[in-house]
């Protein structure tokens, strides 16, 4: 049975909305008056659920739903209706489509020598760099070095440097292409070098150009870090911009800060890149899990 909440000025308008959305066989479960309007909870029989699934096959119309949701941001009642429609409609579809989801998961990440983290400002790159370093050092017993290009703003590299010192991992600050070349022999001592890039890399043309060049190397694994708290249109914009850096997979951060799974569903629907890890807090190294857990019902 498919449940849906409707808000209307009067009972007649509410019943019309119910019939238009759920069909003539819809059942009214409850009617409640709230702030001079009526909240109606209605249900449709199983046949209606199947028609809804066909209408919204896989993820085809989720982007249109998101666009409509943003346009209606000034109308809270409509926004709640659309948001609920997304959750109720897409949750069962996504859960049933496990094969499609499994294709969007990076099964064996963090294998190349240079692991470069890209992402916009406040994406959580620095904490993510520390978490990946912990995974590689303590879980895989690898020899790790952390390097940072993020010295263009106050505190840009200090956070990841602090984490490196706590974990007793060598840290290198890269302020130019020359610095990277001078450290080439030093880097040879390590199994992996994690590179943290600036969030405003699009404004730093020299760094952008150099990052682009090294991202094309055969020994680089390029990761885009995306916070799930970001607006959907900005997520799509970031994916489009950072695609030039030969992105291999995504890490999604701030999972603990979202109220529902809509941002996650949205990324699954629009991105051609697989997801490797999901970060759900700021504790290092605890608050990160592999995306395979998305196949478990309790997470998805």
C-alpha positions as CSV (number, residue, x, y, z in Angstrom):
1,X,0.0,0.0,0.0
2,X,1.2,3.5,-0.9
3,X,0.7,6.2,1.7
4,X,0.7,10.0,1.0
5,X,-0.1,13.1,2.9
6,X,-2.1,15.9,1.3
7,X,-2.7,19.5,2.4
8,X,-5.7,21.4,1.2
9,X,-7.8,24.5,2.0
10,X,-11.0,22.4,2.3
11,X,-12.2,18.8,2.2
12,X,-13.4,19.1,-1.4
13,X,-10.0,20.2,-2.7
14,X,-8.3,17.6,-0.6
15,X,-10.5,14.8,-2.0
16,X,-9.8,16.1,-5.6
17,X,-6.0,15.9,-4.9
18,X,-6.3,12.4,-3.5
19,X,-8.2,11.1,-6.6
20,X,-5.9,12.8,-9.1
21,X,-2.8,11.4,-7.4
22,X,-3.9,8.0,-6.1
23,X,-6.9,7.2,-8.2
24,X,-10.6,6.4,-7.6
25,X,-9.8,3.5,-5.4
26,X,-7.9,5.6,-2.8
27,X,-8.8,5.2,0.8
28,X,-8.9,8.2,3.3
29,X,-7.1,7.1,6.5
30,X,-7.3,10.4,8.5
31,X,-8.3,14.0,8.2
32,X,-6.9,16.6,10.5
33,X,-7.4,20.4,10.6
34,X,-4.1,22.3,11.0
35,X,-3.8,26.1,10.9
36,X,-7.0,26.7,8.8
37,X,-6.1,23.9,6.3
38,X,-6.7,20.2,6.2
39,X,-4.1,17.4,6.4
40,X,-5.3,14.2,4.7
41,X,-3.5,10.9,4.9
42,X,-4.6,8.6,2.1
43,X,-3.6,5.3,0.7
44,X,-3.8,3.5,-2.6
45,X,-4.1,-0.2,-3.4
46,X,-1.1,-2.2,-4.6
47,X,-2.0,-1.7,-8.3
48,X,-1.4,2.0,-7.8
49,X,2.0,1.4,-6.3
50,X,3.0,-0.6,-9.4
51,X,1.8,2.2,-11.7
52,X,3.9,4.7,-9.7
53,X,7.0,2.5,-10.0
54,X,6.5,2.3,-13.8
55,X,6.0,6.1,-14.0
56,X,9.3,6.7,-12.1
57,X,11.3,3.9,-13.5
58,X,14.7,3.6,-11.8
59,X,15.9,7.2,-11.4
60,X,14.6,8.8,-14.6
61,X,12.6,11.7,-13.2
62,X,14.3,12.3,-9.8
63,X,16.2,15.3,-11.3
64,X,12.9,16.9,-12.3
65,X,11.5,16.2,-8.9
66,X,14.5,18.0,-7.3
67,X,14.1,21.0,-9.6
68,X,10.4,21.3,-8.8
69,X,11.3,21.0,-5.1
70,X,13.7,23.9,-5.3
71,X,11.3,26.1,-7.3
72,X,8.7,25.5,-4.5
73,X,11.0,26.5,-1.7
74,X,8.8,29.5,-0.7
75,X,5.7,27.2,-0.4
76,X,6.5,25.0,2.6
77,X,3.3,22.9,2.2
78,X,4.1,22.1,-1.4
79,X,7.8,21.5,-0.6
80,X,6.8,18.9,2.1
81,X,4.5,17.2,-0.3
82,X,7.1,16.9,-3.1
83,X,9.8,15.8,-0.6
84,X,7.6,13.1,0.9
85,X,6.7,12.0,-2.6
86,X,10.3,11.5,-3.5
87,X,11.1,9.5,-0.3
88,X,8.0,7.3,-0.5
89,X,8.3,6.7,-4.3
90,X,12.1,6.2,-4.6
91,X,12.9,4.3,-1.4
92,X,11.3,1.0,-2.5
93,X,12.5,1.4,-6.1
94,X,16.1,1.9,-5.0
95,X,16.0,-0.9,-2.5
96,X,14.7,-3.3,-5.1
97,X,17.3,-2.2,-7.6
98,X,20.3,-3.7,-5.8
99,X,22.1,-4.8,-9.0
100,X,22.0,-1.2,-10.3
101,X,23.3,0.2,-7.0
102,X,26.1,-2.4,-6.8
103,X,27.4,-1.1,-10.2
104,X,27.7,2.3,-8.6
105,X,30.0,1.2,-5.8
106,X,33.8,1.2,-6.0
107,X,34.7,-2.2,-4.6
108,X,38.4,-1.9,-4.2
109,X,39.6,1.7,-3.8
110,X,42.9,3.2,-2.6
111,X,45.3,1.2,-4.6
112,X,47.4,3.6,-6.6
113,X,50.5,5.4,-5.3
114,X,49.2,9.0,-5.5
115,X,45.7,9.4,-4.1
116,X,44.4,12.9,-4.9
117,X,41.4,14.4,-3.1
118,X,39.4,17.1,-5.0
119,X,36.4,19.0,-3.8
120,X,34.9,22.4,-3.2
121,X,35.3,24.5,-0.1
122,X,33.8,22.9,3.1
123,X,33.5,19.5,1.4
124,X,35.4,17.8,4.2
125,X,38.5,16.9,2.2
126,X,41.0,17.5,5.1
127,X,39.2,15.2,7.6
128,X,38.6,12.7,4.8
129,X,42.4,12.7,3.9
130,X,43.1,11.8,7.5
131,X,40.5,9.0,7.5
132,X,41.9,7.5,4.4
133,X,45.4,7.7,5.8
134,X,44.3,5.9,8.9
135,X,42.6,3.1,6.7
136,X,45.8,2.7,4.7
137,X,48.2,2.7,7.7
138,X,46.3,0.9,10.4
139,X,44.0,-1.5,8.4
140,X,46.2,-2.2,5.4
141,X,49.6,-1.7,7.0
142,X,50.9,0.6,4.3
143,X,53.6,3.2,4.5
144,X,51.9,6.6,4.1
145,X,52.7,10.2,3.4
146,X,50.3,13.1,3.4
147,X,51.0,16.2,1.1
148,X,48.9,19.3,0.9
149,X,48.5,22.0,-1.8
150,X,45.9,23.7,0.4
151,X,48.0,26.6,1.8
152,X,46.1,29.5,0.1
153,X,43.7,30.1,3.1
154,X,44.3,30.4,6.8
155,X,44.1,26.9,8.3
156,X,44.0,25.3,4.9
157,X,46.6,22.6,5.6
158,X,46.9,22.9,9.4
159,X,44.1,20.5,10.1
160,X,45.4,17.7,8.0
161,X,48.9,18.3,9.3
162,X,47.7,18.0,12.9
163,X,46.0,14.7,12.1
164,X,49.2,13.5,10.4
165,X,51.3,14.3,13.4
166,X,48.9,12.5,15.7
167,X,49.0,9.4,13.6
168,X,52.8,9.8,13.1
169,X,52.5,10.1,9.3
170,X,55.0,12.3,7.4
171,X,53.5,15.5,6.2
172,X,54.7,17.6,3.2
173,X,53.5,21.1,2.3
174,X,53.5,21.6,-1.5
175,X,53.5,25.3,-2.5
176,X,54.5,25.0,-6.1
177,X,55.2,22.5,-8.9
178,X,58.9,22.9,-8.0
179,X,58.2,21.6,-4.4
180,X,56.5,18.5,-5.9
181,X,59.4,17.8,-8.1
182,X,61.9,18.3,-5.3
183,X,60.1,15.7,-3.2
184,X,59.9,13.1,-5.9
185,X,62.7,11.0,-4.5
186,X,61.2,11.3,-1.0
187,X,57.8,10.1,-2.2
188,X,59.4,6.9,-3.6
189,X,59.8,5.7,0.0
190,X,56.1,5.4,0.5
191,X,53.4,3.0,-0.7
192,X,50.8,5.8,-1.0
193,X,50.9,9.6,-1.0
194,X,47.6,11.3,-0.2
195,X,47.3,14.8,-1.7
196,X,44.9,17.3,-0.3
197,X,44.0,20.1,-2.9
198,X,42.5,23.6,-2.3
199,X,38.7,23.9,-2.2
200,X,39.0,27.1,-4.3
201,X,41.2,25.4,-6.9
202,X,39.2,27.0,-9.7
203,X,40.5,30.4,-8.6
204,X,44.1,29.3,-8.5
205,X,45.0,28.8,-12.1
206,X,48.6,27.6,-11.6
207,X,47.5,25.0,-9.0
208,X,44.6,24.0,-11.2
209,X,46.9,23.5,-14.2
210,X,49.4,21.5,-12.2
211,X,46.8,19.4,-10.5
212,X,45.2,18.7,-13.9
213,X,48.6,17.5,-15.2
214,X,49.4,15.1,-12.3
215,X,45.8,13.8,-12.3
216,X,46.4,12.3,-15.7
217,X,49.3,10.2,-14.5
218,X,49.0,6.4,-14.5
219,X,49.9,6.2,-10.8
220,X,47.2,8.6,-9.6
221,X,43.8,7.8,-8.1
222,X,41.6,10.9,-8.3
223,X,38.7,11.2,-5.8
224,X,36.0,13.8,-5.7
225,X,34.7,14.6,-2.2
226,X,31.1,15.8,-2.1
227,X,29.1,16.8,1.0
228,X,25.6,15.5,1.1
229,X,24.4,18.7,2.7
230,X,25.0,20.7,-0.5
231,X,22.2,21.8,-2.7
232,X,21.5,19.4,-5.6
233,X,22.2,21.9,-8.3
234,X,25.6,22.7,-6.7
235,X,26.4,19.0,-6.5
236,X,25.8,18.6,-10.2
237,X,27.9,21.7,-10.9
238,X,30.8,20.3,-8.8
239,X,30.7,16.9,-10.6
240,X,30.7,18.7,-13.9
241,X,33.7,21.0,-13.0
242,X,35.9,18.4,-11.3
243,X,35.4,15.8,-14.1
244,X,38.3,17.4,-15.9
245,X,40.6,15.9,-13.2
246,X,40.0,12.3,-14.4
247,X,37.9,11.5,-11.3
248,X,37.7,7.7,-10.6
249,X,35.2,7.6,-7.7
250,X,33.4,9.7,-5.1
251,X,33.5,10.0,-1.4
252,X,30.3,11.4,0.2
253,X,30.7,13.3,3.4
254,X,28.3,14.7,6.1
255,X,26.0,11.8,5.9
256,X,25.1,12.3,9.6
257,X,23.8,15.8,8.9
258,X,21.1,15.0,6.4
259,X,17.4,14.5,7.4
260,X,16.5,12.1,4.6
261,X,18.2,10.2,1.8
262,X,17.2,12.5,-1.0
263,X,20.8,13.8,-1.6
264,X,22.1,10.3,-1.7
265,X,19.4,9.1,-4.1
266,X,20.1,12.2,-6.3
267,X,23.8,11.4,-6.6
268,X,23.1,7.8,-7.4
269,X,20.8,9.0,-10.1
270,X,22.9,11.6,-11.8
271,X,26.6,10.6,-11.3
272,X,28.5,8.2,-13.6
273,X,31.1,7.8,-11.0
274,X,31.0,5.0,-8.4
275,X,31.0,5.7,-4.7
276,X,33.8,4.3,-2.5
277,X,33.3,5.7,1.0
278,X,30.7,7.6,3.0
279,X,31.8,9.7,5.9
280,X,29.2,10.1,8.8
281,X,31.0,12.3,11.3
282,X,34.3,14.1,12.2
283,X,36.0,11.4,14.3
284,X,39.2,10.0,12.8
285,X,39.3,7.2,11.9
286,X,35.9,5.9,13.1
287,X,33.4,7.9,11.1
288,X,33.7,6.5,7.6
289,X,32.3,3.3,6.1
290,X,32.6,1.6,2.7
291,X,29.7,2.2,0.3
292,X,29.0,-1.5,0.1
293,X,26.9,-0.9,3.3
294,X,24.4,1.0,1.0
295,X,23.2,-2.5,0.0
296,X,22.1,-3.0,3.6
297,X,18.5,-1.9,4.2
298,X,19.4,-0.2,7.5
299,X,21.7,2.3,5.7
300,X,19.8,2.8,2.4
